[in-house]
Amino acid sequence: MTNGGPVVLVPDGDPDVASMRRAVGQFATGVTVITTLTDEGEPAGCTVSAFASLSLDPPLVLVCIDKGRVMHQRLTAAGGYVVNVLRTDQRDLAVRFAGRGDDRFSGLRTTPGRHGIPLIDDVIAHIQCDLHSVLDGGDHAIIVGRVRALATHAGDPLLYAQGAFLDLPPAQWEFALADAQHEWLLNAPW
């Protein structure tokens, strides 16, 4: 069943990278900046949309990082990390931390969190984690963090889908949230 658009079929077996990106890009996700410290105690960070809650008890989250990236080595060697959840008006931070370069923190306001790991000021949530485990995920590592501290702040999340940031005006957020069935998934019969 389709919504009237073109259908791209991939035969049984492993899809090519482009088809895989196109399919998973249909899933809208929030945007985060993961921060940690290098072995030398310098701040490090990268933009991540492959973030999810894993467990409520114990409190666990996961972040997926390409094994070929420098941040993979930093996260797997560090004692912990912080998930900084970005607001709708923080695209510039997402782009800054997605690019290459060592000056990502230049001029950025941060506050030291657990283990001295930087918390980026003015985001909508901070989730401070101790490294719990690292799992194999193909060309990515699944970095599981045990949540040790968190904070939420006012604002709407920056969303990303189909290779682009999504803009929802405040009126649309208010409309969507006004009639939302909050926590409906917690009561699902499966």
C-alpha positions in Angstrom: 0.0 0.0 0.0 1.3 3.5 -0.9 0.3 7.0 -0.5 0.3 7.6 -4.2 4.0 8.3 -4.6 6.6 6.2 -6.4 7.4 2.8 -5.0 11.1 1.7 -4.9 11.4 -2.0 -4.4 14.6 -3.7 -3.3 14.7 -7.4 -3.9 15.2 -9.8 -1.0 18.7 -9.6 0.4 20.8 -6.8 1.6 19.8 -3.4 0.2 22.5 -1.0 -1.1 23.6 1.9 1.1 21.6 4.5 -0.9 18.4 2.5 -0.6 19.0 1.9 3.1 19.6 5.6 3.7 16.5 6.6 1.8 14.3 4.2 3.7 15.5 5.0 7.2 15.6 8.7 6.3 11.8 8.5 6.2 11.8 8.2 10.0 11.8 11.6 11.7 14.2 11.9 14.6 15.4 14.4 17.1 18.9 15.9 16.8 21.5 15.7 19.6 25.1 16.7 20.2 27.0 14.1 22.2 29.8 15.5 24.3 32.7 13.9 26.1 36.3 14.5 27.0 39.4 13.3 25.1 42.2 11.4 26.9 43.9 14.8 27.4 40.8 16.3 29.0 39.7 18.4 26.1 36.1 18.7 25.1 34.9 16.7 22.1 31.5 16.3 20.5 29.5 15.4 17.4 26.0 15.6 16.1 24.0 12.4 16.4 20.5 11.6 15.4 20.9 7.8 16.1 20.0 8.2 19.8 17.3 6.4 21.7 16.1 5.5 25.1 16.8 1.8 25.8 15.5 1.1 29.3 13.7 2.9 32.1 14.9 0.4 34.8 17.8 0.6 34.9 17.9 3.9 33.1 19.8 3.3 29.8 20.2 5.2 26.5 22.1 4.4 23.4 24.0 6.3 20.8 25.2 4.8 17.5 28.6 6.0 16.2 30.4 5.1 13.0 33.4 3.0 13.9 35.5 4.9 11.4 35.0 8.3 13.2 37.4 9.8 15.7 34.4 10.2 18.1 34.0 6.4 18.2 37.4 6.1 19.8 36.8 9.0 22.2 33.4 7.6 23.4 34.6 4.1 23.8 37.6 5.3 25.8 35.8 7.8 27.9 34.1 7.2 31.2 30.9 8.8 30.1 29.1 11.2 27.8 26.3 13.8 27.7 23.4 13.8 25.3 22.5 17.4 24.6 19.0 17.5 22.9 18.8 20.5 20.5 16.0 23.0 20.2 14.3 24.0 16.9 16.5 27.1 16.6 19.8 25.3 17.1 20.5 24.0 13.6 23.7 26.0 13.6 24.9 23.8 16.5 23.9 20.6 14.7 25.8 21.7 11.6 28.8 22.9 13.6 29.2 19.6 15.4 28.5 17.6 12.2 31.5 19.1 10.5 35.2 18.5 10.9 37.4 20.7 12.9 38.8 21.1 16.4 37.1 24.5 17.1 33.6 23.2 17.7 33.5 24.6 21.2 35.0 28.0 20.3 32.7 30.7 21.7 30.1 28.1 22.8 28.7 28.5 26.3 29.0 25.3 28.3 28.8 24.2 31.9 30.9 21.3 33.3 28.8 18.2 34.1 29.7 14.8 35.5 33.3 13.9 35.0 33.8 17.5 33.7 32.0 16.7 30.4 30.6 19.9 28.9 26.8 20.5 29.0 25.9 22.8 26.1 23.9 25.7 27.5 20.4 26.5 26.3 19.5 23.0 24.9 16.1 21.4 25.8 17.6 18.4 27.7 20.8 17.1 29.2 21.2 13.4 29.8 24.5 12.7 31.6 25.7 9.1 31.3 28.4 6.8 32.5 29.6 4.3 29.9 27.7 1.1 30.4 28.7 -1.0 27.4 29.7 -1.0 23.8 28.0 -3.3 21.4 28.7 -4.3 17.8 26.3 -2.8 15.3 27.9 -3.5 11.9 29.8 -0.4 10.7 28.6 1.4 13.8 29.1 0.8 17.5 26.1 1.0 19.9 27.3 2.9 22.9 25.1 2.3 25.9 25.1 4.8 28.6 23.7 4.5 32.2 21.9 7.7 32.9 23.2 9.3 36.1 21.8 12.8 35.9 19.3 14.6 33.6 17.5 17.9 33.2 14.8 19.2 30.9 14.3 22.7 29.8 11.5 24.6 27.9 11.5 24.4 24.1 10.6 22.3 21.1 13.0 19.7 19.7 14.9 20.1 16.4 13.8 17.4 14.1 15.5 15.7 11.1 14.1 13.5 8.3 14.8 12.8 4.6 18.2 14.6 4.8 16.8 17.9 6.1 15.8 19.7 9.3 12.1 20.0 9.8 10.5 23.3 10.7 7.3 23.3 12.7 6.0 26.7 13.6 5.1 27.0 17.3 1.4 27.1 16.5 1.7 23.6 14.9 3.6 22.3 17.9 0.9 23.6 20.2 -1.9 22.1 18.1 -0.2 18.7 17.9 0.4 18.6 21.7 -3.0 19.9 22.7 -4.8 16.8 21.4 -1.9 14.3 21.8 -2.6 11.1 23.7 0.3 11.4 26.0 2.0 8.1 27.0 -0.3 6.1 24.8 2.5 3.7 23.9 3.0 2.8 27.5 -0.5 1.3 27.6 -0.2 -0.6 24.3 -1.4 -4.2 24.5 1.8 -5.8 23.2 
